[in-house]
Amino acid sequence: MIDRYALPEMSAVWSERRKVDTWTEVEALILEGWEAEGVVPAGAAVAVRATPAVDLAAWKEREAEIHHDLAAFVDVLAGAMGPHGRWLHYGITSSDVLDTALGATLKEAGGLLLERVIALFEAVAGLAREHRGTPMVGRSHGIWAEPTTFGHKMAGFAFELVRAYRRLEAGVHTVSYGTISGPVGNRSSVPPSVEKHVTAALGLRAEPAATQVVGRDRHAAFLAAVAGVGATVERLAVEIRHLARSEVAEVAEAFGSAQKGSSAMPHKRNPILSENVAGLSRLLRGYAVAGWENVALWHERDMSHSSVERVALPDACLVLDFMLARATRVIEGLVVDAGRMQANLDASRGLVFSQGALNALIRSGMARDDAYRLVQEAATRTVERGTHLRDEVLADERAAAAAGVEEAFDLATHLSRAGHGVDHLAGVTADWLRSGG
């Protein structure tokens, strides 16, 4: 991922330095397991940890000679270990180290992403509570529908983030696996006790029946969960973009005093952060597809998944990490124009209350289709004449004589239960999410 979209903490997780250091730790833990079995002499694992960190340049130089990154790493580390170096990588295969280290990396990266989701959830939930009673136009198909509140709208996004968190949590759990089972995974050269020691130390679970690799359906599920979170963030970003349009102007991204919205038009204040987030989500869906393509390996393993994962897994984590941080920044700085929301509601000239009028007429005893046609025709006249729907409906003698039609146009009555969704957020906290509640 390019530096523009890579934040420091997640970048460190996926750095070459961290990768090689994790490989080293896996090798040390394997030797500890062998020492416990009495196969490898005591001190071998200590020798690994006492050896200076593998020099990345030396590792790359060796890889250029032998064309195998893990074998090159083993050669460099073993050469620096002294007499104990002969036991390094004993009884195992490259995938044991690579896949187990990858499981540990994905678990760490997933933990960072889950915290990012929590931060965005808290920002959105806070906005929902702040605007619990702020009325605005609800829209379907981009057209005026009925009155709602901005708080209710944001509560919907907050609960979607809860669901996204749970799916990502499951994805992280699914991919937090390792295997120390030797060539073709049948443990002919390494006992289960070594695997148990390594995976437990890393906080992973052991793949119960590995081929030579951890099943790639796990990584596909993780990437799918990442893409799912991205879709939720994208929906939030698209909503902000629509509400920020000049014709709507109900919200706006924060705009710095020295910021420029356009190189040519000084008046522009574009929703560039939300547009950026919406665009990046497309990458995540592409990585998810690549993950599913990686599942069908030949027999016990092949290498077709490796090149894909070197790009897809780190980049997907980096992209979502950036998206979540940026979306949180947008929400925390969002400018909400409640006055404009009310003005847009008023601009409908009562059309947003059409269902209320329809229901009142039905309650009065009118047949549904007759009531529907009465209000529909009144709505047409409202648009043509620039009048108010209430006046056009009540111009009909049947509607004027019906009880409750006037009250159907009362905003407070219409929104009396609109805070229900917001109130449900009361028990949803960061601690509740982390606890699996």
Secondary structure, DSSP 4 states (H G I P E B T S, - for coil): --GGG--HHHHHHTSHHHHHHHHHHHHHHHHHHHHHHTSSPTTHHHHHHHSPPPPHHHHHHHHHHHS-HHHHHHHHHHHHHGGGGGGTTTT--HHHHHHHHHHHHHHHHHHHHHHHHHHHHHHHHHHHHHTTT-EEEEEETTEEEEEEEHHHHHHHHHHHHHHHHHHHHHHHHHH-EE----GGGS-SSS-HHHHHHHHHHTT-EE-TT-SSS--HHHHHHHHHHHHHHHHHHHHHHHHHHHHHSTTT-SEE----TT--S-SS-TT----HHHHHHHHHHHHHHHHHHHHHHTS--STT--SHHHHHHHHHHHHHHHHHHHHHHHHHHHHHH-EE-HHHHHHHHHHTTTGGGHHHHHHHHHHTT--HHHHHHHHHHHHHHHHHHT--HHHHHHTSHHHHHSTTTGGGG-HHHHTTTTTHHHHGGGG--HHHHHTT-
